[in-house]
Amino acid sequence: MTIKGKKVGVAFTGSFCTYKKAFEVLQDLVKAEAIVTPIFSDNAQRIDSRFGNARDFISEARYITGNEPILTVDQAEPIGPKSLLDILVIMPATGNSIAKLANGITDTPALMAAKAHLRNEKPLVLSIATNDALATNMKNIGLLMNAKHIYFVPFGQDNPKKKPNSMIAHTKLLIPTLEMALDDRQYQPVIQ
């Protein structure tokens, strides 16, 4: 299934080092004629880092998508009852967000968006970026891989020598992953 004309939510969490690639893919989604709604976790909208200013990221997402970002838990909650999205991606999905999602914690706009969206049994895609994927977060990734309606952008180790537990999604595969998830299928191979 194509993403053209599909309502795609893109929830940003705090792995700021991946934002450059994430925003490139955000542009690709718009070029593919998806209707994109940006969503920002609390940390994503408050923390300025060496990778950029939080306000600038929010403005850039607004500019690229032409849509006002969702910035509060209250704004994210209607995603479920009003069935506002066809598919949702958390990009980047940090270890913290993965752990919370695996344990049913919905204390940020990104996680509330995921919970609200999943209530409609629609696909949720995770584009992981975590330094502890092969350590303490492996159990959470495993739980989510086994959950209904949750799919993963293929991922692999990003720096095995300096960060042996770190894994990151191959964002160039986001659109094909979304298209397969819309057909209730996981893009394979997941680990590359």
N, CA and C atoms as a LAMMPS dump frame, in Angstrom:
ITEM: TIMESTEP
0
ITEM: NUMBER OF ATOMS
576
ITEM: BOX BOUNDS ff ff ff
-5.0000000000000000e+02 5.0000000000000000e+02
-5.0000000000000000e+02 5.0000000000000000e+02
-5.0000000000000000e+02 5.0000000000000000e+02
ITEM: ATOMS id mol type element x y z
1 1 1 N 0.848 -1.17 0
2 1 2 C 0 0 0
3 1 3 C 0.901 1.244 0
4 2 1 N 0.52 2.236 -0.726
5 2 2 C 1.293 3.473 -0.796
6 2 3 C 0.919 4.421 0.345
7 3 1 N 1.846 5.305 0.693
8 3 2 C 1.538 6.28 1.739
9 3 3 C 0.907 7.548 1.159
10 4 1 N 0.815 7.626 -0.144
11 4 2 C 0.202 8.799 -0.773
12 4 3 C -1.212 8.993 -0.227
13 5 1 N -1.471 10.185 0.287
14 5 2 C -2.789 10.505 0.826
15 5 3 C -3.057 9.963 2.214
16 6 1 N -2.125 9.205 2.778
17 6 2 C -2.312 8.647 4.119
18 6 3 C -1.969 9.693 5.181
19 7 1 N -2.684 9.628 6.297
20 7 2 C -2.432 10.52 7.429
21 7 3 C -1.361 9.87 8.306
22 8 1 N -0.169 10.457 8.288
23 8 2 C 0.993 9.894 8.958
24 8 3 C 1.393 10.806 10.117
25 9 1 N 1.417 10.259 11.323
26 9 2 C 1.943 10.981 12.465
27 9 3 C 3.421 10.669 12.617
28 10 1 N 4.222 11.686 12.881
29 10 2 C 5.655 11.492 13.122
30 10 3 C 5.964 12.08 14.49
31 11 1 N 6.262 11.202 15.45
32 11 2 C 6.531 11.624 16.829
33 11 3 C 8.036 11.645 17.069
34 12 1 N 8.532 12.818 17.428
35 12 2 C 9.953 12.999 17.715
36 12 3 C 10.198 12.851 19.209
37 13 1 N 11.223 12.046 19.554
38 13 2 C 11.672 11.97 20.935
39 13 3 C 13.116 12.469 20.975
40 14 1 N 13.826 12.265 22.075
41 14 2 C 15.045 13.014 22.339
42 14 3 C 16.378 12.565 21.803
43 15 1 N 16.472 11.72 20.81
44 15 2 C 17.787 11.359 20.268
45 15 3 C 18.19 12.391 19.22
46 16 1 N 18.673 13.535 19.702
47 16 2 C 18.885 14.701 18.846
48 16 3 C 19.932 14.489 17.763
49 17 1 N 20.863 13.581 18.001
50 17 2 C 21.903 13.323 17.002
51 17 3 C 21.331 12.717 15.721
52 18 1 N 20.115 12.215 15.774
53 18 2 C 19.496 11.607 14.59
54 18 3 C 18.541 12.552 13.867
55 19 1 N 18.377 13.752 14.372
56 19 2 C 17.377 14.668 13.808
57 19 3 C 17.648 15.057 12.364
58 20 1 N 18.896 15.198 11.982
59 20 2 C 19.193 15.581 10.598
60 20 3 C 18.575 14.573 9.636
61 21 1 N 18.827 13.292 9.881
62 21 2 C 18.251 12.252 9.02
63 21 3 C 16.73 12.2 9.158
64 22 1 N 16.237 12.384 10.374
65 22 2 C 14.791 12.33 10.602
66 22 3 C 14.075 13.423 9.813
67 23 1 N 14.654 14.608 9.783
68 23 2 C 14.01 15.697 9.046
69 23 3 C 14.123 15.51 7.54
70 24 1 N 15.172 14.847 7.078
71 24 2 C 15.265 14.501 5.655
72 24 3 C 14.137 13.552 5.279
73 25 1 N 13.881 12.569 6.139
74 25 2 C 12.802 11.611 5.875
75 25 3 C 11.445 12.29 5.989
76 26 1 N 11.311 13.242 6.894
77 26 2 C 10.072 14.012 7.002
78 26 3 C 9.769 14.689 5.663
79 27 1 N 10.791 15.259 5.044
80 27 2 C 10.62 15.868 3.72
81 27 3 C 10.223 14.824 2.687
82 28 1 N 10.833 13.639 2.757
83 28 2 C 10.492 12.565 1.822
84 28 3 C 9.02 12.158 1.951
85 29 1 N 8.521 12.121 3.185
86 29 2 C 7.114 11.774 3.398
87 29 3 C 6.184 12.792 2.74
88 30 1 N 6.528 14.059 2.884
89 30 2 C 5.714 15.119 2.272
90 30 3 C 5.798 15.024 0.749
91 31 1 N 6.998 14.765 0.217
92 31 2 C 7.158 14.603 -1.241
93 31 3 C 6.349 13.418 -1.757
94 32 1 N 6.187 12.391 -0.925
95 32 2 C 5.408 11.211 -1.309
96 32 3 C 3.906 11.46 -1.152
97 33 1 N 3.552 12.704 -0.808
98 33 2 C 2.17 13.158 -0.693
99 33 3 C 1.412 12.55 0.483
100 34 1 N 2.157 12.23 1.545
101 34 2 C 1.5 11.855 2.801
102 34 3 C 1.064 13.141 3.501
103 35 1 N 0.019 13.035 4.311
104 35 2 C -0.446 14.151 5.124
105 35 3 C 0.191 13.949 6.493
106 36 1 N 1.181 14.762 6.817
107 36 2 C 2.041 14.496 7.971
108 36 3 C 1.727 15.441 9.135
109 37 1 N 1.522 14.837 10.3
110 37 2 C 1.326 15.591 11.539
111 37 3 C 2.522 15.341 12.45
112 38 1 N 3.312 16.385 12.745
113 38 2 C 4.429 16.199 13.681
114 38 3 C 3.943 16.216 15.124
115 39 1 N 4.629 15.431 15.951
116 39 2 C 4.333 15.325 17.383
117 39 3 C 5.681 15.386 18.097
118 40 1 N 5.765 16.123 19.181
119 40 2 C 7.034 16.239 19.904
120 40 3 C 6.861 15.828 21.353
121 41 1 N 7.758 14.952 21.815
122 41 2 C 7.781 14.61 23.237
123 41 3 C 8.17 15.853 24.027
124 42 1 N 7.985 15.795 25.332
125 42 2 C 8.342 16.936 26.18
126 42 3 C 9.817 17.3 26.027
127 43 1 N 10.709 16.306 26.078
128 43 2 C 12.136 16.584 25.952
129 43 3 C 12.474 17.126 24.568
130 44 1 N 11.842 16.596 23.547
131 44 2 C 12.124 17.044 22.182
132 44 3 C 11.753 18.505 21.981
133 45 1 N 10.779 18.992 22.719
134 45 2 C 10.366 20.385 22.548
135 45 3 C 10.991 21.348 23.552
136 46 1 N 11.785 20.826 24.492
137 46 2 C 12.377 21.693 25.518
138 46 3 C 13.894 21.733 25.521
139 47 1 N 14.535 20.661 25.115
140 47 2 C 15.989 20.561 25.269
141 47 3 C 16.715 21.09 24.029
142 48 1 N 17.558 22.08 24.258
143 48 2 C 18.474 22.545 23.221
144 48 3 C 19.763 21.733 23.37
145 49 1 N 20.334 21.315 22.256
146 49 2 C 21.542 20.488 22.309
147 49 3 C 22.545 21.007 21.285
148 50 1 N 23.682 20.364 21.229
149 50 2 C 24.691 20.753 20.239
150 50 3 C 24.213 20.472 18.817
151 51 1 N 23.105 19.72 18.699
152 51 2 C 22.559 19.404 17.383
153 51 3 C 21.5 20.398 16.932
154 52 1 N 21.106 21.319 17.82
155 52 2 C 20.155 22.343 17.43
156 52 3 C 19.248 22.766 18.555
157 53 1 N 18.481 23.796 18.271
158 53 2 C 17.558 24.398 19.214
159 53 3 C 16.18 23.751 19.08
160 54 1 N 15.564 23.396 20.188
161 54 2 C 14.261 22.72 20.181
162 54 3 C 13.209 23.535 19.425
163 55 1 N 13.154 24.825 19.664
164 55 2 C 12.166 25.672 18.971
165 55 3 C 12.372 25.648 17.461
166 56 1 N 13.638 25.605 17.049
167 56 2 C 13.921 25.55 15.612
168 56 3 C 13.428 24.241 15.001
169 57 1 N 13.577 23.129 15.725
170 57 2 C 13.084 21.847 15.218
171 57 3 C 11.562 21.864 15.064
172 58 1 N 10.879 22.437 16.049
173 58 2 C 9.419 22.527 15.974
174 58 3 C 9.01 23.397 14.785
175 59 1 N 9.68 24.525 14.605
176 59 2 C 9.384 25.409 13.47
177 59 3 C 9.66 24.722 12.145
178 60 1 N 10.758 23.975 12.081
179 60 2 C 11.101 23.267 10.844
180 60 3 C 10.055 22.206 10.51
181 61 1 N 9.599 21.475 11.515
182 61 2 C 8.563 20.458 11.283
183 61 3 C 7.271 21.111 10.789
184 62 1 N 6.919 22.227 11.382
185 62 2 C 5.723 22.976 10.966
186 62 3 C 5.869 23.424 9.513
187 63 1 N 7.04 23.951 9.169
188 63 2 C 7.293 24.444 7.819
189 63 3 C 7.246 23.302 6.793
190 64 1 N 7.919 22.195 7.084
191 64 2 C 7.987 21.072 6.144
192 64 3 C 6.607 20.464 5.903
193 65 1 N 5.864 20.256 6.987
194 65 2 C 4.586 19.537 6.876
195 65 3 C 3.399 20.444 6.573
196 66 1 N 3.525 21.711 6.923
197 66 2 C 2.393 22.619 6.777
198 66 3 C 1.338 22.404 7.844
199 67 1 N 1.667 21.614 8.863
200 67 2 C 0.722 21.308 9.944
201 67 3 C 1.292 21.717 11.297
202 68 1 N 0.395 22.109 12.167
203 68 2 C 0.772 22.503 13.518
204 68 3 C 1.16 21.255 14.32
205 69 1 N 2.327 21.258 14.959
206 69 2 C 2.739 20.092 15.755
207 69 3 C 1.862 19.885 16.995
208 70 1 N 1.726 18.631 17.374
209 70 2 C 1.075 18.256 18.634
210 70 3 C 2.145 18.331 19.717
211 71 1 N 1.856 19.133 20.772
212 71 2 C 2.873 19.412 21.782
213 71 3 C 2.461 19.041 23.203
214 72 1 N 1.237 18.571 23.396
215 72 2 C 0.797 18.228 24.752
216 72 3 C 0.107 16.867 24.751
217 73 1 N 0.049 16.272 25.934
218 73 2 C -0.676 15.013 26.091
219 73 3 C -2.149 15.219 25.737
220 74 1 N -2.705 16.353 26.147
221 74 2 C -4.116 16.648 25.848
222 74 3 C -4.377 16.725 24.352
223 75 1 N -3.442 17.288 23.605
224 75 2 C -3.6 17.37 22.149
225 75 3 C -3.452 16.002 21.48
226 76 1 N -2.651 15.116 22.066
227 76 2 C -2.4 13.796 21.485
228 76 3 C -3.525 12.803 21.75
229 77 1 N -4.234 12.962 22.856
230 77 2 C -5.25 11.975 23.248
231 77 3 C -6.346 11.776 22.199
232 78 1 N -6.846 12.813 21.504
233 78 2 C -7.909 12.603 20.513
234 78 3 C -7.496 11.795 19.279
235 79 1 N -6.207 11.531 19.122
236 79 2 C -5.756 10.71 17.99
237 79 3 C -6.521 9.391 17.957
238 80 1 N -6.803 8.826 19.131
239 80 2 C -7.549 7.567 19.193
240 80 3 C -9.023 7.733 18.918
241 81 1 N -9.757 8.447 19.774
242 81 2 C -11.202 8.535 19.593
243 81 3 C -11.632 9.145 18.264
244 82 1 N -10.83 10.068 17.744
245 82 2 C -11.191 10.708 16.468
246 82 3 C -10.542 10.023 15.267
247 83 1 N -9.75 8.976 15.52
248 83 2 C -9.06 8.227 14.473
249 83 3 C -8.347 9.17 13.496
250 84 1 N -7.463 9.997 14.05
251 84 2 C -6.835 11.063 13.269
252 84 3 C -5.716 10.605 12.339
253 85 1 N -5.155 9.42 12.574
254 85 2 C -4.015 8.963 11.782
255 85 3 C -4.272 7.588 11.174
256 86 1 N -3.653 7.349 10.019
257 86 2 C -3.653 6.008 9.435
258 86 3 C -2.484 5.189 9.967
259 87 1 N -1.381 5.881 10.249
260 87 2 C -0.171 5.222 10.732
261 87 3 C 0.63 6.244 11.531
262 88 1 N 1.369 5.761 12.504
263 88 2 C 2.193 6.621 13.352
264 88 3 C 3.587 6.031 13.433
265 89 1 N 4.594 6.908 13.343
266 89 2 C 5.971 6.481 13.538
267 89 3 C 6.58 7.319 14.66
268 90 1 N 7.293 6.645 15.556
269 90 2 C 8.107 7.343 16.544
270 90 3 C 9.524 7.334 15.989
271 91 1 N 10.038 8.556 15.705
272 91 2 C 11.311 8.674 15.015
273 91 3 C 12.041 9.914 15.522
274 92 1 N 13.088 9.766 16.25
275 92 2 C 13.695 8.529 16.727
276 92 3 C 12.963 7.987 17.957
277 93 1 N 12.948 6.694 18.07
278 93 2 C 12.408 6.045 19.269
279 93 3 C 13.587 5.769 20.192
280 94 1 N 13.707 6.583 21.218
281 94 2 C 14.822 6.441 22.162
282 94 3 C 14.613 5.229 23.066
283 95 1 N 15.667 4.85 23.761
284 95 2 C 15.558 3.766 24.738
285 95 3 C 14.544 4.095 25.811
286 96 1 N 14.5 5.333 26.246
287 96 2 C 13.55 5.757 27.261
288 96 3 C 12.113 5.596 26.76
289 97 1 N 11.858 6.05 25.535
290 97 2 C 10.504 5.93 24.976
291 97 3 C 10.132 4.476 24.727
292 98 1 N 11.083 3.687 24.268
293 98 2 C 10.83 2.26 24.041
294 98 3 C 10.453 1.581 25.36
295 99 1 N 11.21 1.871 26.427
296 99 2 C 10.931 1.274 27.732
297 99 3 C 9.552 1.675 28.238
298 100 1 N 9.22 2.937 28.095
299 100 2 C 7.898 3.399 28.542
300 100 3 C 6.787 2.758 27.723
301 101 1 N 6.95 2.711 26.415
302 101 2 C 5.932 2.105 25.557
303 101 3 C 5.73 0.629 25.909
304 102 1 N 6.813 -0.085 26.126
305 102 2 C 6.737 -1.515 26.457
306 102 3 C 6.035 -1.751 27.792
307 103 1 N 6.046 -0.733 28.647
308 103 2 C 5.449 -0.879 29.972
309 103 3 C 4.19 -0.032 30.168
310 104 1 N 3.613 0.435 29.07
311 104 2 C 2.329 1.122 29.133
312 104 3 C 2.347 2.499 29.764
313 105 1 N 3.479 3.169 29.744
314 105 2 C 3.573 4.507 30.334
315 105 3 C 3.316 5.548 29.236
316 106 1 N 2.38 6.458 29.509
317 106 2 C 1.984 7.439 28.497
318 106 3 C 2.09 8.856 29.053
319 107 1 N 3.282 9.245 29.451
320 107 2 C 3.46 10.537 30.112
321 107 3 C 4.031 11.633 29.218
322 108 1 N 4.096 11.406 27.921
323 108 2 C 4.552 12.439 26.988
324 108 3 C 3.578 12.48 25.804
325 109 1 N 3.591 13.562 25.035
326 109 2 C 2.725 13.611 23.858
327 109 3 C 2.997 12.468 22.867
328 110 1 N 4.268 12.103 22.688
329 110 2 C 4.606 11.025 21.757
330 110 3 C 4.023 9.688 22.215
331 111 1 N 4.141 9.395 23.508
332 111 2 C 3.635 8.126 24.025
333 111 3 C 2.113 8.103 24.113
334 112 1 N 1.502 9.225 24.428
335 112 2 C 0.037 9.29 24.405
336 112 3 C -0.472 9.101 22.976
337 113 1 N 0.233 9.693 22.01
338 113 2 C -0.144 9.504 20.611
339 113 3 C -0.097 8.018 20.251
340 114 1 N 0.961 7.319 20.692
341 114 2 C 1.089 5.885 20.405
342 114 3 C -0.041 5.094 21.045
343 115 1 N -0.316 5.356 22.32
344 115 2 C -1.39 4.64 23.015
345 115 3 C -2.733 4.897 22.344
346 116 1 N -3.016 6.162 22.051
347 116 2 C -4.292 6.527 21.438
348 116 3 C -4.433 5.887 20.066
349 117 1 N -3.351 5.892 19.311
350 117 2 C -3.361 5.318 17.96
351 117 3 C -3.554 3.8 17.995
352 118 1 N -2.86 3.125 18.902
353 118 2 C -2.951 1.666 18.993
354 118 3 C -4.341 1.195 19.418
355 119 1 N -5.09 2.034 20.109
356 119 2 C -6.43 1.614 20.519
357 119 3 C -7.3 1.314 19.302
358 120 1 N -6.964 1.908 18.16
359 120 2 C -7.705 1.677 16.92
360 120 3 C -7.137 0.521 16.105
361 121 1 N -6.163 -0.184 16.69
362 121 2 C -5.512 -1.316 16.03
363 121 3 C -4.921 -0.932 14.676
364 122 1 N -4.33 0.259 14.657
365 122 2 C -3.641 0.737 13.467
366 122 3 C -2.14 0.638 13.696
367 123 1 N -1.346 0.611 12.616
368 123 2 C 0.094 0.359 12.762
369 123 3 C 0.876 1.5 13.405
370 124 1 N 1.749 1.087 14.316
371 124 2 C 2.725 1.959 14.957
372 124 3 C 4.103 1.464 14.531
373 125 1 N 4.918 2.359 13.989
374 125 2 C 6.256 2.011 13.516
375 125 3 C 7.283 2.681 14.422
376 126 1 N 8.299 1.921 14.808
377 126 2 C 9.374 2.444 15.651
378 126 3 C 10.655 2.53 14.841
379 127 1 N 11.257 3.704 14.856
380 127 2 C 12.532 3.945 14.2
381 127 3 C 13.54 4.195 15.326
382 128 1 N 14.161 3.111 15.797
383 128 2 C 14.922 3.183 17.041
384 128 3 C 16.248 3.914 16.908
385 129 1 N 16.65 4.513 18.002
386 129 2 C 17.972 5.133 18.163
387 129 3 C 18.269 5.089 19.651
388 130 1 N 19.01 4.06 20.067
389 130 2 C 19.269 3.9 21.486
390 130 3 C 20.641 3.287 21.736
391 131 1 N 21.34 3.848 22.704
392 131 2 C 22.668 3.349 23.062
393 131 3 C 22.617 2.062 23.873
394 132 1 N 21.428 1.643 24.309
395 132 2 C 21.35 0.43 25.121
396 132 3 C 20.456 -0.649 24.513
397 133 1 N 20.354 -0.658 23.184
398 133 2 C 19.508 -1.648 22.508
399 133 3 C 19.961 -3.081 22.787
400 134 1 N 21.252 -3.289 22.87
401 134 2 C 21.78 -4.635 23.109
402 134 3 C 22.13 -4.847 24.574
403 135 1 N 21.576 -4.013 25.426
404 135 2 C 21.792 -4.129 26.872
405 135 3 C 20.439 -4.098 27.556
406 136 1 N 20.217 -3.154 28.445
407 136 2 C 19.001 -3.149 29.253
408 136 3 C 17.714 -2.967 28.45
409 137 1 N 17.787 -2.394 27.268
410 137 2 C 16.568 -2.175 26.489
411 137 3 C 16.216 -3.325 25.553
412 138 1 N 17.09 -4.321 25.45
413 138 2 C 16.794 -5.45 24.559
414 138 3 C 15.481 -6.13 24.944
415 139 1 N 15.217 -6.262 26.243
416 139 2 C 13.969 -6.916 26.657
417 139 3 C 12.758 -6.111 26.214
418 140 1 N 12.852 -4.783 26.25
419 140 2 C 11.737 -3.94 25.827
420 140 3 C 11.527 -4.007 24.32
421 141 1 N 12.617 -4.018 23.57
422 141 2 C 12.517 -4.178 22.118
423 141 3 C 11.878 -5.516 21.794
424 142 1 N 12.294 -6.563 22.504
425 142 2 C 11.704 -7.891 22.295
426 142 3 C 10.211 -7.914 22.579
427 143 1 N 9.804 -7.276 23.673
428 143 2 C 8.371 -7.206 23.99
429 143 3 C 7.593 -6.513 22.876
430 144 1 N 8.138 -5.414 22.371
431 144 2 C 7.442 -4.655 21.332
432 144 3 C 7.453 -5.37 19.992
433 145 1 N 8.516 -6.132 19.718
434 145 2 C 8.546 -6.91 18.467
435 145 3 C 7.463 -7.98 18.451
436 146 1 N 7.068 -8.402 19.618
437 146 2 C 6.062 -9.443 19.734
438 146 3 C 4.649 -8.884 19.911
439 147 1 N 4.511 -7.572 19.894
440 147 2 C 3.215 -6.931 20.124
441 147 3 C 2.477 -6.729 18.798
442 148 1 N 1.171 -6.836 18.864
443 148 2 C 0.351 -6.614 17.681
444 148 3 C 0.416 -5.157 17.251
445 149 1 N 0.431 -4.946 15.956
446 149 2 C 0.336 -3.625 15.331
447 149 3 C 1.566 -2.751 15.527
448 150 1 N 2.674 -3.327 16.021
449 150 2 C 3.918 -2.569 16.177
450 150 3 C 4.957 -3.155 15.219
451 151 1 N 5.572 -2.254 14.46
452 151 2 C 6.532 -2.629 13.43
453 151 3 C 7.799 -1.811 13.632
454 152 1 N 8.905 -2.298 13.073
455 152 2 C 10.193 -1.637 13.241
456 152 3 C 10.801 -1.284 11.893
457 153 1 N 11.347 -0.072 11.806
458 153 2 C 12.226 0.25 10.69
459 153 3 C 13.468 -0.605 10.914
460 154 1 N 13.954 -1.31 9.879
461 154 2 C 15.143 -2.138 10.081
462 154 3 C 16.277 -1.338 10.732
463 155 1 N 17.018 -2.016 11.613
464 155 2 C 18.045 -1.337 12.39
465 155 3 C 19.272 -2.203 12.544
466 156 1 N 20.365 -1.581 12.951
467 156 2 C 21.612 -2.301 13.181
468 156 3 C 22.532 -1.49 14.072
469 157 1 N 23.669 -2.079 14.389
470 157 2 C 24.654 -1.382 15.22
471 157 3 C 25.221 -0.208 14.441
472 158 1 N 25.341 0.93 15.098
473 158 2 C 25.855 2.113 14.423
474 158 3 C 27.334 2.37 14.687
475 159 1 N 27.878 1.816 15.768
476 159 2 C 29.294 2.003 16.072
477 159 3 C 29.734 0.886 17.019
478 160 1 N 29.889 -0.342 16.495
479 160 2 C 30.148 -1.497 17.359
480 160 3 C 31.407 -1.408 18.208
481 161 1 N 32.417 -0.691 17.744
482 161 2 C 33.664 -0.617 18.516
483 161 3 C 33.554 0.334 19.694
484 162 1 N 32.997 1.519 19.471
485 162 2 C 32.917 2.519 20.548
486 162 3 C 31.636 2.412 21.359
487 163 1 N 30.563 1.934 20.73
488 163 2 C 29.271 1.82 21.421
489 163 3 C 28.663 0.452 21.081
490 164 1 N 29.179 -0.616 21.654
491 164 2 C 28.77 -1.963 21.251
492 164 3 C 27.305 -2.304 21.523
493 165 1 N 26.634 -1.572 22.392
494 165 2 C 25.222 -1.858 22.687
495 165 3 C 24.254 -0.963 21.909
496 166 1 N 24.797 -0.044 21.131
497 166 2 C 23.982 0.946 20.439
498 166 3 C 23.458 0.428 19.105
499 167 1 N 22.182 0.736 18.827
500 167 2 C 21.59 0.399 17.534
501 167 3 C 20.761 1.581 17.051
502 168 1 N 20.667 1.689 15.726
503 168 2 C 19.94 2.8 15.121
504 168 3 C 19.215 2.305 13.875
505 169 1 N 18.058 2.88 13.613
506 169 2 C 17.261 2.503 12.445
507 169 3 C 17.897 3.016 11.162
508 170 1 N 17.667 2.297 10.094
509 170 2 C 18.086 2.713 8.757
510 170 3 C 16.937 3.54 8.175
511 171 1 N 16.983 4.843 8.417
512 171 2 C 15.837 5.695 8.081
513 171 3 C 15.534 5.728 6.588
514 172 1 N 16.49 5.363 5.749
515 172 2 C 16.208 5.321 4.316
516 172 3 C 15.136 4.264 4.005
517 173 1 N 14.9 3.35 4.954
518 173 2 C 13.882 2.315 4.774
519 173 3 C 12.555 2.669 5.452
520 174 1 N 12.414 3.905 5.918
521 174 2 C 11.179 4.273 6.614
522 174 3 C 9.949 4.149 5.723
523 175 1 N 9.979 4.746 4.542
524 175 2 C 8.777 4.719 3.702
525 175 3 C 8.393 3.295 3.311
526 176 1 N 9.326 2.443 2.855
527 176 2 C 8.913 1.062 2.578
528 176 3 C 8.386 0.325 3.811
529 177 1 N 8.947 0.651 4.982
530 177 2 C 8.463 0.036 6.218
531 177 3 C 7.039 0.481 6.516
532 178 1 N 6.763 1.776 6.349
533 178 2 C 5.409 2.288 6.565
534 178 3 C 4.423 1.63 5.609
535 179 1 N 4.822 1.526 4.354
536 179 2 C 3.915 0.936 3.356
537 179 3 C 3.6 -0.517 3.669
538 180 1 N 4.59 -1.264 4.113
539 180 2 C 4.339 -2.659 4.487
540 180 3 C 3.504 -2.744 5.76
541 181 1 N 3.771 -1.868 6.725
542 181 2 C 3.001 -1.872 7.969
543 181 3 C 1.529 -1.563 7.706
544 182 1 N 1.246 -0.722 6.715
545 182 2 C -0.149 -0.441 6.342
546 182 3 C -0.843 -1.695 5.826
547 183 1 N -0.055 -2.662 5.357
548 183 2 C -0.577 -3.967 4.943
549 183 3 C -0.384 -5.027 6.023
550 184 1 N -0.12 -4.581 7.256
551 184 2 C 0.08 -5.483 8.402
552 184 3 C 1.24 -6.456 8.208
553 185 1 N 2.338 -5.952 7.623
554 185 2 C 3.525 -6.782 7.428
555 185 3 C 4.758 -6.038 7.891
556 186 1 N 5.717 -6.777 8.435
557 186 2 C 6.991 -6.228 8.89
558 186 3 C 7.99 -6.277 7.747
559 187 1 N 8.641 -5.162 7.467
560 187 2 C 9.723 -5.13 6.482
561 187 3 C 10.84 -6.057 6.967
562 188 1 N 11.376 -6.85 6.091
563 188 2 C 12.427 -7.814 6.441
564 188 3 C 13.667 -7.615 5.579
565 189 1 N 14.834 -7.95 6.083
566 189 2 C 15.113 -8.337 7.445
567 189 3 C 15.063 -7.126 8.383
568 190 1 N 14.682 -7.37 9.614
569 190 2 C 14.553 -6.302 10.59
570 190 3 C 15.93 -5.837 11.05
571 191 1 N 16.834 -6.764 11.282
572 191 2 C 18.18 -6.408 11.74
573 191 3 C 19.121 -6.512 10.549
574 192 1 N 19.741 -5.381 10.248
575 192 2 C 20.628 -5.309 9.066
576 192 3 C 21.962 -4.727 9.447
